[in-house]
Amino acid sequence: MIYLKTDAEVELLRESNMLVSKTLAEVATHIRPGITTLELDAVAETFIRDHGALP
């Protein structure tokens, strides 16, 4: 079954997807030889929390 989203729900999805996009861009700036995925995860978590969201 397909559930239609309200305009408010679509806007929330848009905002969360923008944060995901910005988070991935931020993480990409930290990628270098030797960095662990745990360190990259910490970068992502900090970025998300700094922007008022929960990872």
mmCIF entry with sequence, helices, sheets and N, C-alpha, C, O atoms, coordinates in Angstrom:
data_MODEL
# 
_entry.id   MODEL 
# 
_entity.id                         1 
_entity.type                       polymer 
_entity.pdbx_number_of_molecules   1 
# 
_entity_poly.entity_id                      1 
_entity_poly.type                           'polypeptide(L)' 
_entity_poly.nstd_linkage                   no 
_entity_poly.nstd_monomer                   no 
_entity_poly.pdbx_seq_one_letter_code       MIYLKTDAEVELLRESNMLVSKTLAEVATHIRPGITTLELDAVAETFIRDHGALP 
_entity_poly.pdbx_seq_one_letter_code_can   MIYLKTDAEVELLRESNMLVSKTLAEVATHIRPGITTLELDAVAETFIRDHGALP 
_entity_poly.pdbx_strand_id                 A 
# 
loop_
_entity_poly_seq.entity_id 
_entity_poly_seq.num 
_entity_poly_seq.mon_id 
_entity_poly_seq.hetero 
1 1  MET n 
1 2  ILE n 
1 3  TYR n 
1 4  LEU n 
1 5  LYS n 
1 6  THR n 
1 7  ASP n 
1 8  ALA n 
1 9  GLU n 
1 10 VAL n 
1 11 GLU n 
1 12 LEU n 
1 13 LEU n 
1 14 ARG n 
1 15 GLU n 
1 16 SER n 
1 17 ASN n 
1 18 MET n 
1 19 LEU n 
1 20 VAL n 
1 21 SER n 
1 22 LYS n 
1 23 THR n 
1 24 LEU n 
1 25 ALA n 
1 26 GLU n 
1 27 VAL n 
1 28 ALA n 
1 29 THR n 
1 30 HIS n 
1 31 ILE n 
1 32 ARG n 
1 33 PRO n 
1 34 GLY n 
1 35 ILE n 
1 36 THR n 
1 37 THR n 
1 38 LEU n 
1 39 GLU n 
1 40 LEU n 
1 41 ASP n 
1 42 ALA n 
1 43 VAL n 
1 44 ALA n 
1 45 GLU n 
1 46 THR n 
1 47 PHE n 
1 48 ILE n 
1 49 ARG n 
1 50 ASP n 
1 51 HIS n 
1 52 GLY n 
1 53 ALA n 
1 54 LEU n 
1 55 PRO n 
# 
_struct_asym.id          A 
_struct_asym.entity_id   1 
# 
loop_
_struct_conf.conf_type_id 
_struct_conf.id 
_struct_conf.pdbx_PDB_helix_id 
_struct_conf.beg_label_comp_id 
_struct_conf.beg_label_asym_id 
_struct_conf.beg_label_seq_id 
_struct_conf.pdbx_beg_PDB_ins_code 
_struct_conf.end_label_comp_id 
_struct_conf.end_label_asym_id 
_struct_conf.end_label_seq_id 
_struct_conf.pdbx_end_PDB_ins_code 
_struct_conf.beg_auth_comp_id 
_struct_conf.beg_auth_asym_id 
_struct_conf.beg_auth_seq_id 
_struct_conf.end_auth_comp_id 
_struct_conf.end_auth_asym_id 
_struct_conf.end_auth_seq_id 
_struct_conf.pdbx_PDB_helix_class 
_struct_conf.details 
_struct_conf.pdbx_PDB_helix_length 
HELX_P HELX_P1 AA1 ASP A 7  ? ALA A 28 ? ASP A 7  ALA A 28 1 ? 22 
HELX_P HELX_P2 AA2 THR A 37 ? ASP A 50 ? THR A 37 ASP A 50 1 ? 14 
# 
_struct_conf_type.id          HELX_P 
_struct_conf_type.criteria    ? 
_struct_conf_type.reference   ? 
# 
loop_
_atom_site.group_PDB 
_atom_site.id 
_atom_site.type_symbol 
_atom_site.label_atom_id 
_atom_site.label_alt_id 
_atom_site.label_comp_id 
_atom_site.label_asym_id 
_atom_site.label_entity_id 
_atom_site.label_seq_id 
_atom_site.pdbx_PDB_ins_code 
_atom_site.Cartn_x 
_atom_site.Cartn_y 
_atom_site.Cartn_z 
_atom_site.occupancy 
_atom_site.B_iso_or_equiv 
_atom_site.pdbx_formal_charge 
_atom_site.auth_seq_id 
_atom_site.auth_comp_id 
_atom_site.auth_asym_id 
_atom_site.auth_atom_id 
_atom_site.pdbx_PDB_model_num 
ATOM 1   N N  . MET A 1 1  ? 0.841  -1.170 0.000  1.00 0.00 ? 1  MET A N  1 
ATOM 2   C CA . MET A 1 1  ? 0.000  0.000  0.000  1.00 0.00 ? 1  MET A CA 1 
ATOM 3   C C  . MET A 1 1  ? 0.893  1.241  0.000  1.00 0.00 ? 1  MET A C  1 
ATOM 4   O O  . MET A 1 1  ? 1.929  1.271  0.663  1.00 0.00 ? 1  MET A O  1 
ATOM 5   N N  . ILE A 1 2  ? 0.488  2.237  -0.732 1.00 0.00 ? 2  ILE A N  1 
ATOM 6   C CA . ILE A 1 2  ? 1.235  3.491  -0.812 1.00 0.00 ? 2  ILE A CA 1 
ATOM 7   C C  . ILE A 1 2  ? 0.602  4.500  0.144  1.00 0.00 ? 2  ILE A C  1 
ATOM 8   O O  . ILE A 1 2  ? -0.603 4.743  0.100  1.00 0.00 ? 2  ILE A O  1 
ATOM 9   N N  . TYR A 1 3  ? 1.428  5.076  0.999  1.00 0.00 ? 3  TYR A N  1 
ATOM 10  C CA . TYR A 1 3  ? 0.959  6.112  1.919  1.00 0.00 ? 3  TYR A CA 1 
ATOM 11  C C  . TYR A 1 3  ? 1.452  7.460  1.417  1.00 0.00 ? 3  TYR A C  1 
ATOM 12  O O  . TYR A 1 3  ? 2.655  7.667  1.261  1.00 0.00 ? 3  TYR A O  1 
ATOM 13  N N  . LEU A 1 4  ? 0.537  8.362  1.168  1.00 0.00 ? 4  LEU A N  1 
ATOM 14  C CA . LEU A 1 4  ? 0.904  9.692  0.714  1.00 0.00 ? 4  LEU A CA 1 
ATOM 15  C C  . LEU A 1 4  ? 1.381  10.524 1.894  1.00 0.00 ? 4  LEU A C  1 
ATOM 16  O O  . LEU A 1 4  ? 0.828  10.443 2.991  1.00 0.00 ? 4  LEU A O  1 
ATOM 17  N N  . LYS A 1 5  ? 2.403  11.316 1.657  1.00 0.00 ? 5  LYS A N  1 
ATOM 18  C CA . LYS A 1 5  ? 2.957  12.185 2.694  1.00 0.00 ? 5  LYS A CA 1 
ATOM 19  C C  . LYS A 1 5  ? 2.285  13.554 2.629  1.00 0.00 ? 5  LYS A C  1 
ATOM 20  O O  . LYS A 1 5  ? 1.918  14.041 1.559  1.00 0.00 ? 5  LYS A O  1 
ATOM 21  N N  . THR A 1 6  ? 2.139  14.154 3.798  1.00 0.00 ? 6  THR A N  1 
ATOM 22  C CA . THR A 1 6  ? 1.629  15.525 3.841  1.00 0.00 ? 6  THR A CA 1 
ATOM 23  C C  . THR A 1 6  ? 2.761  16.464 3.449  1.00 0.00 ? 6  THR A C  1 
ATOM 24  O O  . THR A 1 6  ? 3.922  16.059 3.395  1.00 0.00 ? 6  THR A O  1 
ATOM 25  N N  . ASP A 1 7  ? 2.421  17.705 3.179  1.00 0.00 ? 7  ASP A N  1 
ATOM 26  C CA . ASP A 1 7  ? 3.451  18.695 2.855  1.00 0.00 ? 7  ASP A CA 1 
ATOM 27  C C  . ASP A 1 7  ? 4.436  18.849 4.006  1.00 0.00 ? 7  ASP A C  1 
ATOM 28  O O  . ASP A 1 7  ? 5.633  19.025 3.779  1.00 0.00 ? 7  ASP A O  1 
ATOM 29  N N  . ALA A 1 8  ? 3.942  18.784 5.235  1.00 0.00 ? 8  ALA A N  1 
ATOM 30  C CA . ALA A 1 8  ? 4.818  18.912 6.406  1.00 0.00 ? 8  ALA A CA 1 
ATOM 31  C C  . ALA A 1 8  ? 5.783  17.726 6.491  1.00 0.00 ? 8  ALA A C  1 
ATOM 32  O O  . ALA A 1 8  ? 6.960  17.899 6.808  1.00 0.00 ? 8  ALA A O  1 
ATOM 33  N N  . GLU A 1 9  ? 5.281  16.530 6.209  1.00 0.00 ? 9  GLU A N  1 
ATOM 34  C CA . GLU A 1 9  ? 6.145  15.346 6.231  1.00 0.00 ? 9  GLU A CA 1 
ATOM 35  C C  . GLU A 1 9  ? 7.206  15.413 5.134  1.00 0.00 ? 9  GLU A C  1 
ATOM 36  O O  . GLU A 1 9  ? 8.359  15.041 5.355  1.00 0.00 ? 9  GLU A O  1 
ATOM 37  N N  . VAL A 1 10 ? 6.819  15.881 3.974  1.00 0.00 ? 10 VAL A N  1 
ATOM 38  C CA . VAL A 1 10 ? 7.766  16.022 2.870  1.00 0.00 ? 10 VAL A CA 1 
ATOM 39  C C  . VAL A 1 10 ? 8.855  17.023 3.241  1.00 0.00 ? 10 VAL A C  1 
ATOM 40  O O  . VAL A 1 10 ? 10.027 16.807 2.933  1.00 0.00 ? 10 VAL A O  1 
ATOM 41  N N  . GLU A 1 11 ? 8.480  18.102 3.891  1.00 0.00 ? 11 GLU A N  1 
ATOM 42  C CA . GLU A 1 11 ? 9.463  19.105 4.302  1.00 0.00 ? 11 GLU A CA 1 
ATOM 43  C C  . GLU A 1 11 ? 10.433 18.524 5.326  1.00 0.00 ? 11 GLU A C  1 
ATOM 44  O O  . GLU A 1 11 ? 11.633 18.787 5.251  1.00 0.00 ? 11 GLU A O  1 
ATOM 45  N N  . LEU A 1 12 ? 9.937  17.741 6.277  1.00 0.00 ? 12 LEU A N  1 
ATOM 46  C CA . LEU A 1 12 ? 10.821 17.092 7.255  1.00 0.00 ? 12 LEU A CA 1 
ATOM 47  C C  . LEU A 1 12 ? 11.787 16.132 6.570  1.00 0.00 ? 12 LEU A C  1 
ATOM 48  O O  . LEU A 1 12 ? 12.964 16.072 6.925  1.00 0.00 ? 12 LEU A O  1 
ATOM 49  N N  . LEU A 1 13 ? 11.299 15.394 5.605  1.00 0.00 ? 13 LEU A N  1 
ATOM 50  C CA . LEU A 1 13 ? 12.168 14.496 4.839  1.00 0.00 ? 13 LEU A CA 1 
ATOM 51  C C  . LEU A 1 13 ? 13.232 15.285 4.086  1.00 0.00 ? 13 LEU A C  1 
ATOM 52  O O  . LEU A 1 13 ? 14.394 14.881 4.032  1.00 0.00 ? 13 LEU A O  1 
ATOM 53  N N  . ARG A 1 14 ? 12.832 16.404 3.509  1.00 0.00 ? 14 ARG A N  1 
ATOM 54  C CA . ARG A 1 14 ? 13.774 17.250 2.769  1.00 0.00 ? 14 ARG A CA 1 
ATOM 55  C C  . ARG A 1 14 ? 14.873 17.755 3.699  1.00 0.00 ? 14 ARG A C  1 
ATOM 56  O O  . ARG A 1 14 ? 16.054 17.714 3.353  1.00 0.00 ? 14 ARG A O  1 
ATOM 57  N N  . GLU A 1 15 ? 14.483 18.231 4.876  1.00 0.00 ? 15 GLU A N  1 
ATOM 58  C CA . GLU A 1 15 ? 15.467 18.752 5.832  1.00 0.00 ? 15 GLU A CA 1 
ATOM 59  C C  . GLU A 1 15 ? 16.422 17.660 6.300  1.00 0.00 ? 15 GLU A C  1 
ATOM 60  O O  . GLU A 1 15 ? 17.630 17.881 6.383  1.00 0.00 ? 15 GLU A O  1 
ATOM 61  N N  . SER A 1 16 ? 15.887 16.496 6.602  1.00 0.00 ? 16 SER A N  1 
ATOM 62  C CA . SER A 1 16 ? 16.755 15.416 7.080  1.00 0.00 ? 16 SER A CA 1 
ATOM 63  C C  . SER A 1 16 ? 17.697 14.945 5.975  1.00 0.00 ? 16 SER A C  1 
ATOM 64  O O  . SER A 1 16 ? 18.856 14.626 6.241  1.00 0.00 ? 16 SER A O  1 
ATOM 65  N N  . ASN A 1 17 ? 17.210 14.900 4.753  1.00 0.00 ? 17 ASN A N  1 
ATOM 66  C CA . ASN A 1 17 ? 18.071 14.496 3.641  1.00 0.00 ? 17 ASN A CA 1 
ATOM 67  C C  . ASN A 1 17 ? 19.160 15.524 3.357  1.00 0.00 ? 17 ASN A C  1 
ATOM 68  O O  . ASN A 1 17 ? 20.269 15.160 2.969  1.00 0.00 ? 17 ASN A O  1 
ATOM 69  N N  . MET A 1 18 ? 18.857 16.790 3.546  1.00 0.00 ? 18 MET A N  1 
ATOM 70  C CA . MET A 1 18 ? 19.885 17.825 3.385  1.00 0.00 ? 18 MET A CA 1 
ATOM 71  C C  . MET A 1 18 ? 20.977 17.650 4.434  1.00 0.00 ? 18 MET A C  1 
ATOM 72  O O  . MET A 1 18 ? 22.160 17.811 4.133  1.00 0.00 ? 18 MET A O  1 
ATOM 73  N N  . LEU A 1 19 ? 20.585 17.320 5.663  1.00 0.00 ? 19 LEU A N  1 
ATOM 74  C CA . LEU A 1 19 ? 21.575 17.100 6.715  1.00 0.00 ? 19 LEU A CA 1 
ATOM 75  C C  . LEU A 1 19 ? 22.424 15.871 6.401  1.00 0.00 ? 19 LEU A C  1 
ATOM 76  O O  . LEU A 1 19 ? 23.634 15.880 6.631  1.00 0.00 ? 19 LEU A O  1 
ATOM 77  N N  . VAL A 1 20 ? 21.811 14.829 5.885  1.00 0.00 ? 20 VAL A N  1 
ATOM 78  C CA . VAL A 1 20 ? 22.575 13.636 5.493  1.00 0.00 ? 20 VAL A CA 1 
ATOM 79  C C  . VAL A 1 20 ? 23.594 14.001 4.417  1.00 0.00 ? 20 VAL A C  1 
ATOM 80  O O  . VAL A 1 20 ? 24.748 13.579 4.483  1.00 0.00 ? 20 VAL A O  1 
ATOM 81  N N  . SER A 1 21 ? 23.173 14.774 3.439  1.00 0.00 ? 21 SER A N  1 
ATOM 82  C CA . SER A 1 21 ? 24.072 15.192 2.365  1.00 0.00 ? 21 SER A CA 1 
ATOM 83  C C  . SER A 1 21 ? 25.250 15.994 2.911  1.00 0.00 ? 21 SER A C  1 
ATOM 84  O O  . SER A 1 21 ? 26.397 15.753 2.535  1.00 0.00 ? 21 SER A O  1 
ATOM 85  N N  . LYS A 1 22 ? 24.966 16.942 3.792  1.00 0.00 ? 22 LYS A N  1 
ATOM 86  C CA . LYS A 1 22 ? 26.025 17.761 4.390  1.00 0.00 ? 22 LYS A CA 1 
ATOM 87  C C  . LYS A 1 22 ? 26.943 16.922 5.273  1.00 0.00 ? 22 LYS A C  1 
ATOM 88  O O  . LYS A 1 22 ? 28.151 17.156 5.324  1.00 0.00 ? 22 LYS A O  1 
ATOM 89  N N  . THR A 1 23 ? 26.367 15.948 5.965  1.00 0.00 ? 23 THR A N  1 
ATOM 90  C CA . THR A 1 23 ? 27.161 15.069 6.828  1.00 0.00 ? 23 THR A CA 1 
ATOM 91  C C  . THR A 1 23 ? 28.131 14.246 5.993  1.00 0.00 ? 23 THR A C  1 
ATOM 92  O O  . THR A 1 23 ? 29.306 14.127 6.341  1.00 0.00 ? 23 THR A O  1 
ATOM 93  N N  . LEU A 1 24 ? 27.652 13.682 4.901  1.00 0.00 ? 24 LEU A N  1 
ATOM 94  C CA . LEU A 1 24 ? 28.527 12.894 4.037  1.00 0.00 ? 24 LEU A CA 1 
ATOM 95  C C  . LEU A 1 24 ? 29.644 13.751 3.447  1.00 0.00 ? 24 LEU A C  1 
ATOM 96  O O  . LEU A 1 24 ? 30.779 13.292 3.319  1.00 0.00 ? 24 LEU A O  1 
ATOM 97  N N  . ALA A 1 25 ? 29.328 14.984 3.092  1.00 0.00 ? 25 ALA A N  1 
ATOM 98  C CA . ALA A 1 25 ? 30.354 15.886 2.571  1.00 0.00 ? 25 ALA A CA 1 
ATOM 99  C C  . ALA A 1 25 ? 31.396 16.188 3.643  1.00 0.00 ? 25 ALA A C  1 
ATOM 100 O O  . ALA A 1 25 ? 32.590 16.233 3.348  1.00 0.00 ? 25 ALA A O  1 
ATOM 101 N N  . GLU A 1 26 ? 30.959 16.394 4.875  1.00 0.00 ? 26 GLU A N  1 
ATOM 102 C CA . GLU A 1 26 ? 31.885 16.655 5.980  1.00 0.00 ? 26 GLU A CA 1 
ATOM 103 C C  . GLU A 1 26 ? 32.770 15.440 6.238  1.00 0.00 ? 26 GLU A C  1 
ATOM 104 O O  . GLU A 1 26 ? 33.982 15.577 6.404  1.00 0.00 ? 26 GLU A O  1 
ATOM 105 N N  . VAL A 1 27 ? 32.177 14.271 6.271  1.00 0.00 ? 27 VAL A N  1 
ATOM 106 C CA . VAL A 1 27 ? 32.951 13.044 6.498  1.00 0.00 ? 27 VAL A CA 1 
ATOM 107 C C  . VAL A 1 27 ? 33.985 12.868 5.383  1.00 0.00 ? 27 VAL A C  1 
ATOM 108 O O  . VAL A 1 27 ? 35.117 12.462 5.646  1.00 0.00 ? 27 VAL A O  1 
ATOM 109 N N  . ALA A 1 28 ? 33.608 13.167 4.162  1.00 0.00 ? 28 ALA A N  1 
ATOM 110 C CA . ALA A 1 28 ? 34.522 13.015 3.025  1.00 0.00 ? 28 ALA A CA 1 
ATOM 111 C C  . ALA A 1 28 ? 35.782 13.859 3.188  1.00 0.00 ? 28 ALA A C  1 
ATOM 112 O O  . ALA A 1 28 ? 36.852 13.471 2.720  1.00 0.00 ? 28 ALA A O  1 
ATOM 113 N N  . THR A 1 29 ? 35.663 15.013 3.849  1.00 0.00 ? 29 THR A N  1 
ATOM 114 C CA . THR A 1 29 ? 36.845 15.867 4.035  1.00 0.00 ? 29 THR A CA 1 
ATOM 115 C C  . THR A 1 29 ? 37.829 15.272 5.035  1.00 0.00 ? 29 THR A C  1 
ATOM 116 O O  . THR A 1 29 ? 38.973 15.719 5.113  1.00 0.00 ? 29 THR A O  1 
ATOM 117 N N  . HIS A 1 30 ? 37.405 14.278 5.793  1.00 0.00 ? 30 HIS A N  1 
ATOM 118 C CA . HIS A 1 30 ? 38.258 13.658 6.809  1.00 0.00 ? 30 HIS A CA 1 
ATOM 119 C C  . HIS A 1 30 ? 38.864 12.334 6.348  1.00 0.00 ? 30 HIS A C  1 
ATOM 120 O O  . HIS A 1 30 ? 39.680 11.744 7.056  1.00 0.00 ? 30 HIS A O  1 
ATOM 121 N N  . ILE A 1 31 ? 38.473 11.874 5.181  1.00 0.00 ? 31 ILE A N  1 
ATOM 122 C CA . ILE A 1 31 ? 38.986 10.592 4.694  1.00 0.00 ? 31 ILE A CA 1 
ATOM 123 C C  . ILE A 1 31 ? 40.442 10.755 4.283  1.00 0.00 ? 31 ILE A C  1 
ATOM 124 O O  . ILE A 1 31 ? 40.797 11.643 3.507  1.00 0.00 ? 31 ILE A O  1 
ATOM 125 N N  . ARG A 1 32 ? 41.268 9.873  4.824  1.00 0.00 ? 32 ARG A N  1 
ATOM 126 C CA . ARG A 1 32 ? 42.692 9.866  4.500  1.00 0.00 ? 32 ARG A CA 1 
ATOM 127 C C  . ARG A 1 32 ? 43.224 8.470  4.816  1.00 0.00 ? 32 ARG A C  1 
ATOM 128 O O  . ARG A 1 32 ? 42.580 7.715  5.544  1.00 0.00 ? 32 ARG A O  1 
ATOM 129 N N  . PRO A 1 33 ? 44.366 8.127  4.286  1.00 0.00 ? 33 PRO A N  1 
ATOM 130 C CA . PRO A 1 33 ? 44.928 6.807  4.594  1.00 0.00 ? 33 PRO A CA 1 
ATOM 131 C C  . PRO A 1 33 ? 45.130 6.643  6.101  1.00 0.00 ? 33 PRO A C  1 
ATOM 132 O O  . PRO A 1 33 ? 45.664 7.530  6.768  1.00 0.00 ? 33 PRO A O  1 
ATOM 133 N N  . GLY A 1 34 ? 44.705 5.517  6.613  1.00 0.00 ? 34 GLY A N  1 
ATOM 134 C CA . GLY A 1 34 ? 44.916 5.210  8.018  1.00 0.00 ? 34 GLY A CA 1 
ATOM 135 C C  . GLY A 1 34 ? 43.773 5.554  8.948  1.00 0.00 ? 34 GLY A C  1 
ATOM 136 O O  . GLY A 1 34 ? 43.747 5.075  10.082 1.00 0.00 ? 34 GLY A O  1 
ATOM 137 N N  . ILE A 1 35 ? 42.823 6.371  8.508  1.00 0.00 ? 35 ILE A N  1 
ATOM 138 C CA . ILE A 1 35 ? 41.707 6.712  9.394  1.00 0.00 ? 35 ILE A CA 1 
ATOM 139 C C  . ILE A 1 35 ? 40.764 5.510  9.474  1.00 0.00 ? 35 ILE A C  1 
ATOM 140 O O  . ILE A 1 35 ? 40.538 4.811  8.486  1.00 0.00 ? 35 ILE A O  1 
ATOM 141 N N  . THR A 1 36 ? 40.233 5.294  10.643 1.00 0.00 ? 36 THR A N  1 
ATOM 142 C CA . THR A 1 36 ? 39.338 4.148  10.825 1.00 0.00 ? 36 THR A CA 1 
ATOM 143 C C  . THR A 1 36 ? 37.889 4.561  10.600 1.00 0.00 ? 36 THR A C  1 
ATOM 144 O O  . THR A 1 36 ? 37.542 5.741  10.653 1.00 0.00 ? 36 THR A O  1 
ATOM 145 N N  . THR A 1 37 ? 37.064 3.568  10.351 1.00 0.00 ? 37 THR A N  1 
ATOM 146 C CA . THR A 1 37 ? 35.637 3.858  10.201 1.00 0.00 ? 37 THR A CA 1 
ATOM 147 C C  . THR A 1 37 ? 35.050 4.340  11.523 1.00 0.00 ? 37 THR A C  1 
ATOM 148 O O  . THR A 1 37 ? 34.075 5.092  11.533 1.00 0.00 ? 37 THR A O  1 
ATOM 149 N N  . LEU A 1 38 ? 35.635 3.914  12.630 1.00 0.00 ? 38 LEU A N  1 
ATOM 150 C CA . LEU A 1 38 ? 35.177 4.392  13.937 1.00 0.00 ? 38 LEU A CA 1 
ATOM 151 C C  . LEU A 1 38 ? 35.421 5.897  14.066 1.00 0.00 ? 38 LEU A C  1 
ATOM 152 O O  . LEU A 1 38 ? 34.577 6.623  14.591 1.00 0.00 ? 38 LEU A O  1 
ATOM 153 N N  . GLU A 1 39 ? 36.568 6.360  13.591 1.00 0.00 ? 39 GLU A N  1 
ATOM 154 C CA . GLU A 1 39 ? 36.862 7.797  13.624 1.00 0.00 ? 39 GLU A CA 1 
ATOM 155 C C  . GLU A 1 39 ? 35.917 8.568  12.705 1.00 0.00 ? 39 GLU A C  1 
ATOM 156 O O  . GLU A 1 39 ? 35.444 9.648  13.059 1.00 0.00 ? 39 GLU A O  1 
ATOM 157 N N  . LEU A 1 40 ? 35.646 8.017  11.536 1.00 0.00 ? 40 LEU A N  1 
ATOM 158 C CA . LEU A 1 40 ? 34.716 8.680  10.617 1.00 0.00 ? 40 LEU A CA 1 
ATOM 159 C C  . LEU A 1 40 ? 33.309 8.720  11.199 1.00 0.00 ? 40 LEU A C  1 
ATOM 160 O O  . LEU A 1 40 ? 32.580 9.694  11.012 1.00 0.00 ? 40 LEU A O  1 
ATOM 161 N N  . ASP A 1 41 ? 32.932 7.664  11.900 1.00 0.00 ? 41 ASP A N  1 
ATOM 162 C CA . ASP A 1 41 ? 31.631 7.628  12.566 1.00 0.00 ? 41 ASP A CA 1 
ATOM 163 C C  . ASP A 1 41 ? 31.539 8.730  13.618 1.00 0.00 ? 41 ASP A C  1 
ATOM 164 O O  . ASP A 1 41 ? 30.495 9.366  13.765 1.00 0.00 ? 41 ASP A O  1 
ATOM 165 N N  . ALA A 1 42 ? 32.625 8.955  14.345 1.00 0.00 ? 42 ALA A N  1 
ATOM 166 C CA . ALA A 1 42 ? 32.639 10.009 15.364 1.00 0.00 ? 42 ALA A CA 1 
ATOM 167 C C  . ALA A 1 42 ? 32.496 11.383 14.715 1.00 0.00 ? 42 ALA A C  1 
ATOM 168 O O  . ALA A 1 42 ? 31.807 12.253 15.246 1.00 0.00 ? 42 ALA A O  1 
ATOM 169 N N  . VAL A 1 43 ? 33.144 11.578 13.570 1.00 0.00 ? 43 VAL A N  1 
ATOM 170 C CA . VAL A 1 43 ? 33.012 12.845 12.834 1.00 0.00 ? 43 VAL A CA 1 
ATOM 171 C C  . VAL A 1 43 ? 31.553 13.060 12.446 1.00 0.00 ? 43 VAL A C  1 
ATOM 172 O O  . VAL A 1 43 ? 31.004 14.146 12.630 1.00 0.00 ? 43 VAL A O  1 
ATOM 173 N N  . ALA A 1 44 ? 30.938 12.017 11.909 1.00 0.00 ? 44 ALA A N  1 
ATOM 174 C CA . ALA A 1 44 ? 29.536 12.116 11.483 1.00 0.00 ? 44 ALA A CA 1 
ATOM 175 C C  . ALA A 1 44 ? 28.623 12.400 12.667 1.00 0.00 ? 44 ALA A C  1 
ATOM 176 O O  . ALA A 1 44 ? 27.743 13.257 12.587 1.00 0.00 ? 44 ALA A O  1 
ATOM 177 N N  . GLU A 1 45 ? 28.832 11.681 13.763 1.00 0.00 ? 45 GLU A N  1 
ATOM 178 C CA . GLU A 1 45 ? 27.975 11.877 14.934 1.00 0.00 ? 45 GLU A CA 1 
ATOM 179 C C  . GLU A 1 45 ? 28.098 13.292 15.483 1.00 0.00 ? 45 GLU A C  1 
ATOM 180 O O  . GLU A 1 45 ? 27.095 13.926 15.809 1.00 0.00 ? 45 GLU A O  1 
ATOM 181 N N  . THR A 1 46 ? 29.317 13.782 15.585 1.00 0.00 ? 46 THR A N  1 
ATOM 182 C CA . THR A 1 46 ? 29.533 15.144 16.085 1.00 0.00 ? 46 THR A CA 1 
ATOM 183 C C  . THR A 1 46 ? 28.860 16.166 15.174 1.00 0.00 ? 46 THR A C  1 
ATOM 184 O O  . THR A 1 46 ? 28.198 17.086 15.654 1.00 0.00 ? 46 THR A O  1 
ATOM 185 N N  . PHE A 1 47 ? 29.026 16.006 13.869 1.00 0.00 ? 47 PHE A N  1 
ATOM 186 C CA . PHE A 1 47 ? 28.437 16.931 12.911 1.00 0.00 ? 47 PHE A CA 1 
ATOM 187 C C  . PHE A 1 47 ? 26.917 16.946 13.037 1.00 0.00 ? 47 PHE A C  1 
ATOM 188 O O  . PHE A 1 47 ? 26.298 18.010 13.047 1.00 0.00 ? 47 PHE A O  1 
ATOM 189 N N  . ILE A 1 48 ? 26.328 15.771 13.131 1.00 0.00 ? 48 ILE A N  1 
ATOM 190 C CA . ILE A 1 48 ? 24.870 15.677 13.235 1.00 0.00 ? 48 ILE A CA 1 
ATOM 191 C C  . ILE A 1 48 ? 24.377 16.326 14.523 1.00 0.00 ? 48 ILE A C  1 
ATOM 192 O O  . ILE A 1 48 ? 23.413 17.092 14.507 1.00 0.00 ? 48 ILE A O  1 
ATOM 193 N N  . ARG A 1 49 ? 25.030 16.022 15.631 1.00 0.00 ? 49 ARG A N  1 
ATOM 194 C CA . ARG A 1 49 ? 24.618 16.604 16.918 1.00 0.00 ? 49 ARG A CA 1 
ATOM 195 C C  . ARG A 1 49 ? 24.821 18.126 16.933 1.00 0.00 ? 49 ARG A C  1 
ATOM 196 O O  . ARG A 1 49 ? 24.004 18.858 17.492 1.00 0.00 ? 49 ARG A O  1 
ATOM 197 N N  . ASP A 1 50 ? 25.904 18.593 16.322 1.00 0.00 ? 50 ASP A N  1 
ATOM 198 C CA . ASP A 1 50 ? 26.155 20.037 16.251 1.00 0.00 ? 50 ASP A CA 1 
ATOM 199 C C  . ASP A 1 50 ? 25.073 20.767 15.461 1.00 0.00 ? 50 ASP A C  1 
ATOM 200 O O  . ASP A 1 50 ? 24.891 21.975 15.616 1.00 0.00 ? 50 ASP A O  1 
ATOM 201 N N  . HIS A 1 51 ? 24.367 20.038 14.625 1.00 0.00 ? 51 HIS A N  1 
ATOM 202 C CA . HIS A 1 51 ? 23.294 20.633 13.833 1.00 0.00 ? 51 HIS A CA 1 
ATOM 203 C C  . HIS A 1 51 ? 21.910 20.349 14.420 1.00 0.00 ? 51 HIS A C  1 
ATOM 204 O O  . HIS A 1 51 ? 20.892 20.478 13.739 1.00 0.00 ? 51 HIS A O  1 
ATOM 205 N N  . GLY A 1 52 ? 21.893 19.961 15.699 1.00 0.00 ? 52 GLY A N  1 
ATOM 206 C CA . GLY A 1 52 ? 20.635 19.826 16.420 1.00 0.00 ? 52 GLY A CA 1 
ATOM 207 C C  . GLY A 1 52 ? 19.821 18.584 16.111 1.00 0.00 ? 52 GLY A C  1 
ATOM 208 O O  . GLY A 1 52 ? 18.619 18.544 16.371 1.00 0.00 ? 52 GLY A O  1 
ATOM 209 N N  . ALA A 1 53 ? 20.469 17.575 15.560 1.00 0.00 ? 53 ALA A N  1 
ATOM 210 C CA . ALA A 1 53 ? 19.747 16.344 15.238 1.00 0.00 ? 53 ALA A CA 1 
ATOM 211 C C  . ALA A 1 53 ? 20.329 15.177 16.028 1.00 0.00 ? 53 ALA A C  1 
ATOM 212 O O  . ALA A 1 53 ? 21.389 15.293 16.644 1.00 0.00 ? 53 ALA A O  1 
ATOM 213 N N  . LEU A 1 54 ? 19.627 14.067 15.998 1.00 0.00 ? 54 LEU A N  1 
ATOM 214 C CA . LEU A 1 54 ? 20.096 12.858 16.668 1.00 0.00 ? 54 LEU A CA 1 
ATOM 215 C C  . LEU A 1 54 ? 20.517 11.840 15.619 1.00 0.00 ? 54 LEU A C  1 
ATOM 216 O O  . LEU A 1 54 ? 19.770 11.563 14.681 1.00 0.00 ? 54 LEU A O  1 
ATOM 217 N N  . PRO A 1 55 ? 21.713 11.281 15.777 1.00 0.00 ? 55 PRO A N  1 
ATOM 218 C CA . PRO A 1 55 ? 22.173 10.283 14.798 1.00 0.00 ? 55 PRO A CA 1 
ATOM 219 C C  . PRO A 1 55 ? 21.428 8.961  14.956 1.00 0.00 ? 55 PRO A C  1 
ATOM 220 O O  . PRO A 1 55 ? 21.688 8.012  14.216 1.00 0.00 ? 55 PRO A O  1 
# 
